[in-house]
Amino acid sequence: MRRITLALAVLVGAMLVPPSALSHVERNSYWPDPGADRSSLGGRWDPTRAGRPAGGKVPKARSLASAVRSKPGNRVRVVCKRSSLRSAYSSIRRARKRGFRYRPTEPLRKLSARQARRLKRINRALFKRCHYRNIQRAVLRSRNNGRVVVMPGLYTEGPSRAKPTNDPKCAQYKEKSDKGQGAASYRYQVKCPNDQSLILVPGRVLSSTPPPDPPPENRHGIPDAGRCIRCNLQIEGSGASPDDVRIDGAKDPRRSQLRKQGEPVKDVVLKADRADGFVIRNMTVAHAREHGVYVHEADGYLIDNMKLFYSGEYGTLTFASDHGLTSDCEAAGQGDSGVYPGGAVDTGEQRVEPQPRLNQAITRCDVHHNTLGYSGTMGNATHVYGNNFYDNGTGITTDSFYAGGHPGYPQDSAVFENNNIYSNNFNSYQKGSDVIPRVPIPVGTGILIAGGNNNEVRGNHIWDNWRRGGMLMAVPDAASGNAGIGSTSNRNRFHDNVMGVDRSGAKQPNGVDFWWDQYPGNTDNCWFSNGNVTTDPPPPFMPSECKNTSPGVFYPTRGPELGGCAAAIELGSETRTGSGSNPEYDENQCDWFRTPPKPGSSSSGPSLPVALPQASVADFGRVVRDMCNLAGSTTLSCEAFRGRP
């Protein structure tokens, strides 16, 4: 399950980087039915009964107080340690006197005396009901509309971690089709729930009808979806803050530092699979080999008040899901990205529904000190607003790369607005980094769109990103194994952003505010109402009008950077020795992996492209020639390549 997010999104990526190296393998995934599912109720819905239909909208979290007033059909299972009540009292006392934060940049929160007394009463009542020591057992005993309340403590899930990983007995359940070959199917998850995951929430019964092989192009509707059995399940911590309940996937979590790398025992800490209406809140999750919290093929989810630290790939992976919200979170230390809504539903330009809609949202999160803050291969129609992305290698990226199991190519219609995107200059490729990078990205970049369409970047504050504030570049369809040409990197709009100035009004320039590769034939991209900004290419080649076609005038000058980086990525991927080692990318061949100088410093200046090996120059010339011919361009820059061998 390995993905090289951008690998790239570069002109010669198709020639220099083998497609199998560019993505982690997912099973052939489908988008759930976006309508409410009443199978969770066992019949026709009666609003006077306990429970509610699953999906169709973002679920609402039930209050902790309601957990001590359980009703028929709403059974509450409480998980605790022997010391949980004592730990709860301590955390409540700290929250009353010293306060706490859901994320680093928010104001300090404190419990009032009344809130503290109430939370103590609730935890006393919960402790009396506690019958479980492990979360997984409580989850598997739960049914639709159930609750699992976890009291303060460190949860290592001993029985789950003792189960074998990559058990040969489970290999029979892996997918056989070419695009998802080797991926763990839903049947695999149900039959071997702790092979990959410390905690698994299987939301539906297994269907007797296997999914089609090969999968159809239309991914709307899960073809083998059984009825709900654990839909509308809520898992929550009962402490005063997310710090009080910690689920840790490290081999020795009692000795592992929470905000440092740990040796993981499972790929995923907690996975909710086809669990419509899933809610997880008020916990800390750390040290997965791949993903901290993983929501897959679910209609309706809420990830709220969560802290996610030092997983190998993603803090949260919400894949092929709909009607989702991630809010009030902190994500730090991930080798890929802190938050990743990949393979999102086509509810934008490629929708089948009558009207466009944004299907997943991320808000009020601090995403920092990751290789990437946000990423989304085919992150279609997502809404990312009101967050802080800082101290990452790149703050935000969304991209199109056709990968095994990933539906929704090409990416389109995301909205990034009212975020603070700043100081993304963390270099995880340096020797001794406390984060092991899993993807190649341009260090020092605020937001990068690599092959996306119809995206809106508006109203953000973007400052102190030493390479570039914003980048737009194409991913040639050939690099993704598709026959079409030029279907990516069109109709993107960057407007009403505040560039190079922090929230206090102080100047904190980006290396260059906006950079565009000018891929030949790309259409209707525009940058306007962003104030006095620096651009590459310079005006008038950076269009402010949204009706345009790129003639590729500057595109050949991008060759040394893009071609050199493609070659460096290919070689770096080949020299990598395992998931626990840093890939060795040559920063002399591709300066994406070198920390750029701070703008205005004595060492700053224009970044000079490195020389390409002769073979790469020849390859680059041939590809530009072919694209010029396909685009029918008659610009001088294209004419220079016509007739080349």
Backbone torsions as a table, in degrees:
resi	resn	phi	psi	omega
1	MET	NA	67.5	-173.2
2	ARG	-121.5	138.0	-176.9
3	ARG	-136.6	129.5	169.0
4	ILE	-100.7	102.2	-166.2
5	THR	-51.1	-48.7	-171.6
6	LEU	-106.4	-11.5	-153.4
7	ALA	-40.6	-55.9	108.2
8	LEU	178.1	148.5	156.0
9	ALA	-46.6	33.0	-178.8
10	VAL	-123.1	158.2	-175.5
11	LEU	-54.9	-48.0	-175.6
12	VAL	-95.3	12.5	-179.1
13	GLY	-58.0	-36.8	-178.4
14	ALA	-64.4	-27.5	-175.2
15	MET	-92.4	-31.9	-171.6
16	LEU	-100.6	-20.8	-175.1
17	VAL	-118.2	120.4	-179.3
18	PRO	-65.3	135.5	-175.9
19	PRO	-55.5	-34.1	-177.7
20	SER	-64.6	-17.7	-178.0
21	ALA	-88.8	-2.4	-168.1
22	LEU	-99.7	4.4	-174.8
23	SER	-156.7	151.7	169.6
24	HIS	-83.4	153.4	-174.2
25	VAL	-89.3	120.6	170.9
26	GLU	-108.2	157.5	170.7
27	ARG	-65.0	160.0	177.3
28	ASN	-63.0	104.5	-169.4
29	SER	-99.1	155.5	-177.6
30	TYR	-130.2	154.5	176.5
31	TRP	-86.1	134.0	-178.6
32	PRO	-69.1	158.4	173.4
33	ASP	-58.9	124.0	-174.9
34	PRO	-75.8	-4.7	179.7
35	GLY	-85.3	160.4	178.2
36	ALA	-63.7	138.6	-177.8
37	ASP	-107.6	114.7	-177.6
38	ARG	-91.5	4.7	177.0
39	SER	-66.2	-19.2	177.0
40	SER	-69.5	-12.8	-177.3
41	LEU	-102.8	-5.4	178.3
42	GLY	73.6	17.6	-179.8
43	GLY	159.0	-159.3	-178.8
44	ARG	-68.9	140.6	-176.4
45	TRP	-74.1	130.5	173.6
46	ASP	-118.6	114.1	-175.2
47	PRO	-62.7	-13.8	177.8
48	THR	-83.4	-10.7	-179.6
49	ARG	-90.0	161.9	173.9
50	ALA	-66.2	147.6	177.2
51	GLY	97.3	175.9	-176.9
52	ARG	-159.1	159.4	176.3
53	PRO	-60.9	153.0	-179.4
54	ALA	-97.0	138.4	174.9
55	GLY	78.8	-173.8	-178.1
56	GLY	87.5	-16.5	178.9
57	LYS	-166.7	169.6	175.4
58	VAL	-67.6	127.9	-179.5
59	PRO	-70.1	151.8	174.6
60	LYS	-95.3	137.9	177.9
61	ALA	-73.3	136.5	172.8
62	ARG	-81.4	142.8	-176.1
63	SER	-67.1	150.9	177.7
64	LEU	-61.9	-36.9	-179.8
65	ALA	-59.9	-34.3	-178.8
66	SER	-68.3	-16.8	-180.0
67	ALA	-67.1	-23.8	179.1
68	VAL	-91.9	5.0	175.6
69	ARG	-121.5	54.3	-175.2
70	SER	-66.4	144.7	-178.9
71	LYS	-121.7	165.6	175.4
72	PRO	-55.9	132.7	-178.3
73	GLY	85.0	-1.2	-178.8
74	ASN	-133.9	50.2	-175.2
75	ARG	-65.1	133.6	179.2
76	VAL	-105.8	127.4	175.2
77	ARG	-111.3	128.3	-175.0
78	VAL	-108.8	132.2	178.8
79	VAL	-113.0	135.1	-178.0
80	CYS	-153.2	168.3	168.1
81	LYS	-108.2	165.2	179.3
82	ARG	-60.4	-29.2	-177.5
83	SER	-94.8	7.9	-170.9
84	SER	-62.9	-41.6	-177.7
85	LEU	-67.3	-41.3	177.0
86	ARG	-62.5	-40.8	178.0
87	SER	-65.7	-36.7	178.1
88	ALA	-63.6	-45.0	178.0
89	TYR	-59.3	-42.4	-179.0
90	SER	-64.5	-44.1	-178.5
91	SER	-67.1	-37.3	178.3
92	ILE	-65.4	-40.1	178.4
93	ARG	-63.8	-42.0	177.8
94	ARG	-64.3	-42.8	-179.1
95	ALA	-66.0	-28.8	178.1
96	ARG	-75.4	-40.9	-173.4
97	LYS	-93.9	-44.5	-173.1
98	ARG	-107.2	-20.7	177.9
99	GLY	85.7	178.6	-178.1
100	PHE	-156.3	169.3	177.6
101	ARG	-135.1	143.3	169.5
102	TYR	-76.9	-28.5	180.0
103	ARG	-150.9	154.0	-169.4
104	PRO	-60.1	-34.1	-171.7
105	THR	-88.7	-2.7	-178.2
106	GLU	-86.7	160.4	176.2
107	PRO	-63.3	154.8	179.0
108	LEU	-64.2	135.6	175.5
109	ARG	-103.5	143.6	174.4
110	LYS	-134.8	143.7	174.5
111	LEU	-79.1	139.5	171.3
112	SER	-75.2	167.2	178.6
113	ALA	-60.0	-40.2	-180.0
114	ARG	-66.3	-44.2	178.4
115	GLN	-61.7	-39.4	-179.8
116	ALA	-64.7	-44.2	179.2
117	ARG	-62.9	-41.3	-178.9
118	ARG	-65.1	-43.3	-179.3
119	LEU	-66.6	-33.1	175.2
120	LYS	-64.9	-43.8	179.3
121	ARG	-60.9	-43.3	-180.0
122	ILE	-62.1	-45.4	-179.0
123	ASN	-67.1	-33.3	174.7
124	ARG	-63.4	-43.9	179.5
125	ALA	-65.4	-40.5	179.0
126	LEU	-65.0	-40.5	-178.3
127	PHE	-61.6	-34.0	178.0
128	LYS	-68.2	-25.1	-178.4
129	ARG	-94.9	0.5	-173.4
130	CYS	-71.2	124.6	178.4
131	HIS	-129.6	6.7	-175.9
132	TYR	-130.2	145.3	174.8
133	ARG	-107.8	-15.1	-177.8
134	ASN	-128.9	137.6	-175.6
135	ILE	-67.2	-39.9	-177.2
136	GLN	-58.4	-42.3	-179.6
137	ARG	-63.7	-41.1	179.3
138	ALA	-65.0	-38.0	179.1
139	VAL	-63.7	-47.4	-176.9
140	LEU	-68.7	-22.9	174.9
141	ARG	-81.5	-14.9	-176.7
142	SER	-81.4	158.8	176.8
143	ARG	-131.1	-169.3	-177.8
144	ASN	-53.0	140.3	178.5
145	ASN	66.0	19.6	-177.9
146	GLY	-81.5	170.6	179.2
147	ARG	-132.6	137.9	169.5
148	VAL	-125.1	113.8	179.3
149	VAL	-105.0	127.3	-176.3
150	VAL	-111.7	120.0	-178.6
151	MET	-82.8	161.9	-174.7
152	PRO	-53.5	139.5	179.0
153	GLY	154.9	175.0	176.1
154	LEU	-98.9	123.2	-176.6
155	TYR	-112.5	115.5	-178.9
156	THR	-104.4	-11.5	176.0
157	GLU	54.8	60.2	-176.5
158	GLY	-51.2	-50.2	179.8
159	PRO	-59.7	-37.3	-179.3
160	SER	-70.1	-43.9	-177.0
161	ARG	-70.5	-19.2	177.4
162	ALA	-77.2	-16.2	178.8
163	LYS	-69.7	145.3	-179.3
164	PRO	-66.1	149.5	175.2
165	THR	-105.1	138.9	-174.9
166	ASN	54.5	45.5	179.7
167	ASP	-63.1	125.0	178.8
168	PRO	-55.8	-27.1	179.3
169	LYS	-66.8	-21.2	-178.4
170	CYS	-93.1	-9.8	-175.1
171	ALA	-59.5	-27.5	-179.2
172	GLN	-63.3	-18.5	-177.3
173	TYR	-96.4	3.0	178.3
174	LYS	-77.5	153.8	-178.3
175	GLU	-71.7	145.7	-177.6
176	LYS	-106.8	-16.8	-175.9
177	SER	-66.3	158.5	-172.1
178	ASP	-64.5	-41.1	-174.3
179	LYS	-74.3	-28.6	179.3
180	GLY	-116.9	22.4	-172.4
181	GLN	-56.6	129.5	177.9
182	GLY	86.8	-6.5	-179.5
183	ALA	-78.3	153.1	179.4
184	ALA	-79.6	118.3	179.9
185	SER	-74.4	172.0	174.9
186	TYR	-63.0	-37.5	176.5
187	ARG	-59.9	-39.4	177.2
188	TYR	-58.2	-45.6	-178.1
189	GLN	-63.4	-42.5	-177.6
190	VAL	-69.9	-43.0	-178.0
191	LYS	-73.6	-31.4	-177.5
192	CYS	-130.2	68.2	-168.0
193	PRO	-62.5	-25.5	-177.6
194	ASN	-115.7	20.9	174.4
195	ASP	-69.0	-44.4	179.4
196	GLN	-105.1	-27.8	-169.7
197	SER	-116.8	141.2	173.4
198	LEU	-68.5	-39.3	177.3
199	ILE	-134.5	126.9	177.2
200	LEU	-119.4	135.0	172.3
201	VAL	-112.0	93.5	176.1
202	PRO	-82.3	113.9	-169.4
203	GLY	-82.9	-22.3	-173.0
204	ARG	-133.8	156.2	176.4
205	VAL	-70.7	156.5	176.4
206	LEU	-70.8	138.1	176.6
207	SER	-86.3	148.3	176.0
208	SER	-77.8	-12.3	179.4
209	THR	-97.9	117.9	-179.9
210	PRO	-70.9	155.6	176.9
211	PRO	-67.0	153.7	-178.1
212	PRO	-64.7	147.2	178.9
213	ASP	-137.7	115.1	1.8
214	PRO	-74.5	162.9	-177.9
215	PRO	-70.7	150.3	177.5
216	PRO	-74.0	161.5	176.4
217	GLU	-67.8	-35.9	179.6
218	ASN	-78.7	113.6	-176.3
219	ARG	-102.8	16.8	178.3
220	HIS	-80.7	118.7	179.2
221	GLY	94.5	125.9	-179.8
222	ILE	-80.5	115.7	-171.2
223	PRO	-69.3	-25.0	-177.9
224	ASP	-117.1	33.7	-179.4
225	ALA	-75.3	119.7	172.9
226	GLY	-83.1	-176.9	-179.9
227	ARG	-74.5	158.0	179.1
228	CYS	-65.5	136.5	169.7
229	ILE	-128.1	-22.0	175.7
230	ARG	-135.8	43.8	174.5
231	CYS	-84.0	157.7	-177.2
232	ASN	57.4	34.5	176.3
233	LEU	-85.5	135.2	177.5
234	GLN	-118.1	127.9	175.3
235	ILE	-117.9	127.1	-174.6
236	GLU	-148.5	152.5	172.8
237	GLY	-88.8	149.1	-177.2
238	SER	-101.9	5.6	-179.8
239	GLY	-78.1	177.1	179.8
240	ALA	-71.3	-25.9	-178.3
241	SER	-144.6	168.3	178.0
242	PRO	-62.5	-20.7	-179.2
243	ASP	-66.3	-17.3	-170.3
244	ASP	-81.0	-25.7	177.0
245	VAL	-116.4	120.1	-177.3
246	ARG	-124.8	122.9	173.4
247	ILE	-106.9	118.2	-168.8
248	ASP	-123.5	126.7	-179.2
249	GLY	-95.5	9.5	179.9
250	ALA	-72.3	154.4	180.0
251	LYS	-61.3	-39.7	178.5
252	ASP	-130.2	76.6	-171.9
253	PRO	-64.7	-25.2	-179.8
254	ARG	-70.9	-22.6	177.1
255	ARG	-102.4	-17.6	-179.5
256	SER	-74.1	138.1	174.5
257	GLN	-79.9	134.6	-174.6
258	LEU	-58.2	-42.4	-176.4
259	ARG	-101.1	36.9	174.5
260	LYS	-139.8	164.4	176.3
261	GLN	-60.3	142.2	173.0
262	GLY	-128.8	159.2	177.6
263	GLU	-83.8	109.5	-173.2
264	PRO	-80.6	153.7	177.9
265	VAL	-106.2	-19.9	-179.1
266	LYS	-135.1	157.1	178.9
267	ASP	-65.8	-37.9	-173.1
268	VAL	-131.3	140.4	174.0
269	VAL	-78.6	-54.0	-179.4
270	LEU	-139.1	124.4	178.2
271	LYS	-121.7	128.6	172.5
272	ALA	-107.3	111.4	-172.4
273	ASP	-112.9	117.1	-178.7
274	ARG	57.0	30.2	-178.4
275	ALA	-99.9	81.7	-178.6
276	ASP	-59.5	142.4	178.0
277	GLY	73.8	24.0	-175.2
278	PHE	-76.0	137.4	177.6
279	VAL	-128.3	130.0	170.4
280	ILE	-132.4	134.3	-174.7
281	ARG	-155.7	154.4	169.5
282	ASN	62.8	48.6	179.9
283	MET	-144.6	166.6	170.9
284	THR	-116.3	134.0	179.8
285	VAL	-125.6	134.4	-175.2
286	ALA	-147.3	154.9	162.9
287	HIS	65.4	51.5	167.6
288	ALA	-91.4	151.3	174.9
289	ARG	-63.7	-33.2	179.8
290	GLU	-123.8	-67.9	-169.3
291	HIS	-127.3	139.6	177.6
292	GLY	-73.8	-65.4	176.2
293	VAL	-118.7	126.4	-172.0
294	TYR	-127.7	114.5	177.4
295	VAL	-111.3	121.8	-169.8
296	HIS	-127.3	128.7	175.9
297	GLU	49.7	48.4	-179.1
298	ALA	-115.2	139.4	172.9
299	ASP	-102.9	105.1	-178.0
300	GLY	96.2	111.6	172.6
301	TYR	-151.9	155.5	175.5
302	LEU	-137.0	121.1	174.1
303	ILE	-114.4	109.2	-166.6
304	ASP	-135.2	138.1	177.3
305	ASN	53.9	50.8	-177.5
306	MET	-116.6	148.9	172.0
307	LYS	-119.9	133.8	-170.4
308	LEU	-134.3	115.0	-170.9
309	PHE	-127.4	134.1	162.2
310	TYR	51.8	54.8	166.7
311	SER	-98.0	155.8	-172.7
312	GLY	-63.8	-34.3	-179.2
313	GLU	-119.1	-73.1	-172.2
314	TYR	-122.1	143.5	169.0
315	GLY	-69.9	-51.9	171.3
316	THR	-125.4	134.2	171.5
317	LEU	-121.0	111.2	177.4
318	THR	-114.1	97.6	-166.5
319	PHE	-109.8	131.3	178.1
320	ALA	51.1	44.9	-177.7
321	SER	-121.2	168.3	-173.2
322	ASP	-140.8	159.5	177.5
323	HIS	49.4	59.6	-176.3
324	GLY	-120.7	153.3	176.4
325	LEU	-141.5	128.3	170.3
326	THR	-115.5	122.5	-173.7
327	SER	-143.0	152.4	176.2
328	ASP	49.7	60.4	-177.0
329	CYS	-125.3	162.7	168.4
330	GLU	-128.0	131.7	-179.9
331	ALA	-135.5	120.6	-175.7
332	ALA	-146.0	145.6	170.4
333	GLY	88.9	10.2	-178.2
334	GLN	-80.7	142.5	179.9
335	GLY	-71.2	-25.6	173.1
336	ASP	-107.1	-90.1	-175.1
337	SER	-136.1	155.6	178.5
338	GLY	-69.4	-42.6	179.4
339	VAL	-133.7	137.4	-174.2
340	TYR	-145.8	98.0	172.5
341	PRO	-92.7	83.4	-174.7
342	GLY	-91.8	158.5	177.3
343	GLY	55.6	35.7	-173.8
344	ALA	-70.2	162.2	-171.7
345	VAL	-66.3	141.8	173.8
346	ASP	-74.7	85.7	174.8
347	THR	-116.5	13.2	178.7
348	GLY	-106.6	-119.7	-176.8
349	GLU	-64.4	-31.2	-174.8
350	GLN	-101.6	22.8	-173.4
351	ARG	-68.3	157.6	168.2
352	VAL	-105.6	-13.5	177.7
353	GLU	-75.5	157.6	-176.5
354	PRO	-63.2	-38.1	-175.4
355	GLN	-122.0	147.0	176.0
356	PRO	-70.2	151.7	174.8
357	ARG	-152.7	152.2	173.6
358	LEU	-85.3	127.4	-168.8
359	ASN	-99.3	-19.5	178.8
360	GLN	-143.7	147.7	-178.3
361	ALA	-131.4	147.8	172.9
362	ILE	-130.2	124.8	-176.0
363	THR	-150.7	153.9	178.0
364	ARG	53.9	44.8	177.5
365	CYS	-117.8	145.8	168.8
366	ASP	-103.3	113.1	-176.9
367	VAL	-118.2	110.0	-168.8
368	HIS	-148.8	156.4	175.1
369	HIS	57.3	42.8	171.1
370	ASN	-118.1	165.3	171.5
371	THR	-61.0	-44.8	172.1
372	LEU	-125.1	145.0	173.5
373	GLY	-75.9	-67.4	176.9
374	TYR	-115.5	139.3	168.4
375	SER	-143.2	155.8	179.8
376	GLY	-161.5	95.4	170.2
377	THR	-69.7	119.5	-170.0
378	MET	54.8	46.8	173.3
379	GLY	-80.2	75.1	-171.6
380	ASN	-81.0	132.8	171.3
381	ALA	53.2	40.7	173.8
382	THR	-93.0	157.0	-178.7
383	HIS	-122.3	114.4	-175.7
384	VAL	-119.4	108.6	-171.7
385	TYR	-146.7	147.3	173.5
386	GLY	67.6	30.2	-179.3
387	ASN	-111.0	169.6	171.9
388	ASN	-117.7	118.7	175.9
389	PHE	-114.4	110.6	-175.5
390	TYR	-149.7	155.9	177.0
391	ASP	58.6	28.6	169.5
392	ASN	-100.1	171.6	171.2
393	GLY	-68.2	-50.7	169.3
394	THR	-127.9	136.2	-175.5
395	GLY	-69.6	-52.3	-176.0
396	ILE	-138.3	137.2	167.1
397	THR	-143.3	142.8	168.7
398	THR	-133.3	144.1	-170.0
399	ASP	-151.9	164.8	175.4
400	SER	-114.5	114.9	170.5
401	PHE	-150.1	117.2	-174.6
402	TYR	-70.0	113.2	-172.6
403	ALA	-127.3	158.4	-178.7
404	GLY	-54.3	121.7	177.3
405	GLY	83.1	-9.9	-176.1
406	HIS	-88.3	111.2	174.5
407	PRO	-84.5	165.9	168.8
408	GLY	100.2	14.8	179.7
409	TYR	-71.5	139.4	-9.1
410	PRO	-84.7	162.1	178.8
411	GLN	-61.9	143.6	176.8
412	ASP	-158.8	158.0	160.1
413	SER	70.9	25.6	172.8
414	ALA	-79.4	153.7	176.9
415	VAL	-123.5	121.7	176.9
416	PHE	-115.6	109.5	-174.7
417	GLU	-143.8	148.0	174.5
418	ASN	57.5	33.5	174.6
419	ASN	-99.6	155.4	167.0
420	ASN	-98.2	117.6	-176.0
421	ILE	-123.0	101.0	-167.7
422	TYR	-149.4	152.3	172.7
423	SER	52.6	41.5	177.0
424	ASN	-88.9	77.0	-175.7
425	ASN	-127.5	14.3	179.9
426	PHE	-71.1	129.1	-176.8
427	ASN	-111.0	97.3	-179.8
428	SER	-77.4	-6.6	179.8
429	TYR	-85.5	-10.1	179.9
430	GLN	-70.2	147.9	175.9
431	LYS	-57.7	137.6	178.1
432	GLY	82.6	4.7	178.8
433	SER	-61.3	142.8	177.7
434	ASP	-82.7	-2.0	175.4
435	VAL	-118.9	129.9	178.8
436	ILE	-92.0	112.1	-175.2
437	PRO	-71.7	139.9	176.7
438	ARG	-109.0	-7.3	-175.1
439	VAL	-138.5	151.9	174.4
440	PRO	-92.1	124.3	-178.6
441	ILE	-140.4	160.4	177.5
442	PRO	-81.5	103.5	-179.1
443	VAL	-58.4	137.3	177.2
444	GLY	93.4	26.9	-174.5
445	THR	-120.1	137.8	178.9
446	GLY	-77.9	-61.3	-179.3
447	ILE	-139.7	134.8	-178.6
448	LEU	-128.2	123.6	170.8
449	ILE	-107.3	116.0	-177.0
450	ALA	-113.4	91.5	176.9
451	GLY	82.2	22.3	178.3
452	GLY	-94.3	159.9	179.7
453	ASN	-122.3	146.2	167.8
454	ASN	57.8	34.3	177.5
455	ASN	-91.9	148.9	-178.5
456	GLU	-116.9	121.0	175.8
457	VAL	-117.7	104.2	-170.1
458	ARG	-144.1	146.2	171.8
459	GLY	67.2	17.3	179.8
460	ASN	-91.0	155.8	168.0
461	HIS	-101.9	118.8	-174.0
462	ILE	-127.1	112.2	-176.4
463	TRP	-147.9	156.8	171.6
464	ASP	61.3	32.3	170.7
465	ASN	-99.2	111.1	-160.6
466	TRP	-72.4	-20.5	176.4
467	ARG	-92.0	-65.1	-177.1
468	ARG	-149.4	143.1	173.7
469	GLY	-72.6	-47.8	178.4
470	GLY	-138.8	141.2	177.5
471	MET	-128.1	139.3	172.0
472	LEU	-128.7	123.8	-179.9
473	MET	-144.5	154.8	-176.8
474	ALA	-89.4	153.5	165.5
475	VAL	-113.9	107.8	179.7
476	PRO	-56.4	138.0	-179.3
477	ASP	-56.4	-33.8	-179.7
478	ALA	-60.3	-30.9	179.2
479	ALA	-69.0	-18.0	-179.7
480	SER	-107.3	10.5	177.5
481	GLY	74.1	22.6	179.2
482	ASN	-108.6	150.2	-174.3
483	ALA	-79.6	-27.4	-176.7
484	GLY	-68.6	159.3	178.8
485	ILE	-122.9	131.1	173.7
486	GLY	77.1	26.1	-179.0
487	SER	-85.3	-6.7	-178.2
488	THR	-113.1	159.2	175.8
489	SER	69.5	52.3	177.6
490	ASN	-132.4	152.2	171.2
491	ARG	60.9	33.4	175.9
492	ASN	-94.5	139.8	-175.6
493	ARG	-126.2	127.6	176.6
494	PHE	-117.5	110.9	-175.3
495	HIS	-152.6	154.8	176.5
496	ASP	57.4	29.8	173.9
497	ASN	-93.2	153.2	175.2
498	VAL	-102.7	116.0	-171.3
499	MET	-109.4	133.0	172.1
500	GLY	72.7	17.1	179.5
501	VAL	-135.9	127.5	-178.4
502	ASP	-79.8	-179.0	-173.9
503	ARG	-67.0	-21.9	177.6
504	SER	-83.6	-8.2	-177.8
505	GLY	96.0	-0.5	179.7
506	ALA	-78.1	144.8	178.8
507	LYS	-72.7	126.2	176.6
508	GLN	-139.8	79.0	-169.0
509	PRO	-66.5	150.6	167.0
510	ASN	-83.1	161.8	176.1
511	GLY	-54.9	-52.3	165.6
512	VAL	-144.2	142.9	-173.2
513	ASP	-69.2	-48.9	-178.1
514	PHE	-134.8	135.0	178.9
515	TRP	-128.5	138.3	-178.4
516	TRP	-136.3	137.4	-179.0
517	ASP	-81.4	-14.2	-179.5
518	GLN	55.1	45.9	176.9
519	TYR	-54.3	131.4	-175.0
520	PRO	-57.8	130.1	174.9
521	GLY	88.4	-8.4	176.0
522	ASN	-62.9	143.9	-171.2
523	THR	-124.9	148.6	164.1
524	ASP	63.1	30.8	170.0
525	ASN	-89.0	144.7	-178.0
526	CYS	-154.3	153.1	179.7
527	TRP	-131.6	119.0	-176.8
528	PHE	-153.5	157.6	176.2
529	SER	55.4	39.2	177.6
530	ASN	-107.9	12.8	-179.8
531	GLY	80.8	-159.6	-179.2
532	ASN	-83.9	102.3	-171.6
533	VAL	-122.4	160.9	172.2
534	THR	-100.0	140.7	-177.1
535	THR	-136.8	153.8	173.1
536	ASP	-138.6	107.7	10.2
537	PRO	-73.4	164.4	-179.9
538	PRO	-75.4	164.0	171.7
539	PRO	-59.1	148.5	5.7
540	PRO	-92.0	12.8	-175.9
541	PHE	-78.9	-9.1	174.6
542	MET	-97.9	98.0	-167.4
543	PRO	-69.0	136.6	172.4
544	SER	-98.4	-18.5	173.6
545	GLU	-89.3	139.9	-172.5
546	CYS	-88.3	8.3	175.2
547	LYS	-114.3	100.4	-175.0
548	ASN	-159.9	163.7	172.6
549	THR	-131.9	127.5	-179.7
550	SER	-72.4	123.7	176.8
551	PRO	-83.2	-2.0	-179.7
552	GLY	72.3	26.5	-176.0
553	VAL	-59.0	-43.5	-177.1
554	PHE	-95.4	-5.8	-170.1
555	TYR	-59.0	-42.8	179.6
556	PRO	-58.5	-26.3	178.7
557	THR	-72.7	-12.5	178.2
558	ARG	-81.7	-10.7	-173.9
559	GLY	-55.1	-50.0	-179.1
560	PRO	-56.7	-41.3	179.7
561	GLU	-71.3	-53.1	-173.7
562	LEU	-70.8	-43.3	179.3
563	GLY	-67.2	-42.6	178.3
564	GLY	-61.8	-39.2	180.0
565	CYS	-70.5	-36.5	176.8
566	ALA	-61.1	-43.8	179.4
567	ALA	-66.1	-41.3	179.9
568	ALA	-64.6	-37.3	179.9
569	ILE	-67.7	-41.7	178.7
570	GLU	-61.4	-48.7	-178.5
571	LEU	-66.9	-39.2	179.5
572	GLY	-63.9	-38.4	178.8
573	SER	-67.0	-34.2	-179.8
574	GLU	-72.0	-31.6	-177.0
575	THR	-85.3	-11.3	-179.7
576	ARG	-66.1	135.6	-172.6
577	THR	-102.4	-6.6	179.5
578	GLY	166.2	174.9	-175.9
579	SER	-68.1	-18.3	-179.6
580	GLY	-95.3	9.1	-177.7
581	SER	-121.2	149.2	176.8
582	ASN	-73.7	132.1	171.4
583	PRO	-64.4	144.5	-176.2
584	GLU	-102.2	91.3	177.5
585	TYR	-92.0	136.8	-176.6
586	ASP	-82.2	106.3	-178.1
587	GLU	-70.6	-16.3	175.1
588	ASN	-77.3	-26.1	176.7
589	GLN	-87.7	-30.6	-179.7
590	CYS	-141.6	110.3	-175.3
591	ASP	-79.9	5.5	170.6
592	TRP	-55.8	-29.9	-173.4
593	PHE	-95.2	7.3	175.4
594	ARG	-107.9	135.3	177.3
595	THR	-64.8	122.0	179.9
596	PRO	-67.8	154.2	174.6
597	PRO	-68.6	150.5	178.1
598	LYS	-66.0	132.1	178.5
599	PRO	-55.7	133.2	-179.4
600	GLY	90.6	-8.9	177.4
601	SER	-77.7	165.1	-176.6
602	SER	-63.4	-24.8	-178.4
603	SER	-92.7	-3.0	-176.8
604	SER	-78.1	160.4	-178.6
605	GLY	165.2	177.2	-179.8
606	PRO	-62.3	137.4	178.6
607	SER	-77.1	117.7	-178.2
608	LEU	-86.5	129.1	179.1
609	PRO	-66.3	144.5	177.9
610	VAL	-83.7	159.1	179.9
611	ALA	-74.4	138.7	175.9
612	LEU	-84.7	149.5	168.2
613	PRO	-58.0	151.2	-173.8
614	GLN	-57.9	-39.0	-179.1
615	ALA	-62.9	-38.7	-179.2
616	SER	-68.1	-37.8	177.3
617	VAL	-60.8	-44.2	179.2
618	ALA	-63.1	-43.7	178.6
619	ASP	-60.5	-44.1	-178.8
620	PHE	-60.0	-44.5	179.5
621	GLY	-60.2	-41.6	-179.2
622	ARG	-65.6	-41.3	-178.8
623	VAL	-67.1	-43.1	177.7
624	VAL	-60.8	-41.7	177.9
625	ARG	-58.0	-47.2	-177.8
626	ASP	-63.2	-42.2	-178.7
627	MET	-69.2	-35.8	176.4
628	CYS	-62.4	-42.1	179.0
629	ASN	-63.7	-42.2	-179.0
630	LEU	-66.7	-38.0	-178.3
631	ALA	-77.4	-14.9	-177.9
632	GLY	67.7	26.3	-175.9
633	SER	-75.2	144.7	177.2
634	THR	-119.4	19.6	179.6
635	THR	-68.2	158.4	179.7
636	LEU	-59.9	-38.9	-178.5
637	SER	-64.2	-36.5	176.7
638	CYS	-73.6	-38.4	-179.1
639	GLU	-59.3	-30.3	-178.6
640	ALA	-65.1	-21.4	-177.6
641	PHE	-99.9	-10.6	-179.1
642	ARG	-68.4	140.3	177.9
643	GLY	84.2	-2.4	178.1
644	ARG	-73.2	151.7	179.5
645	PRO	-72.1	NA	NA
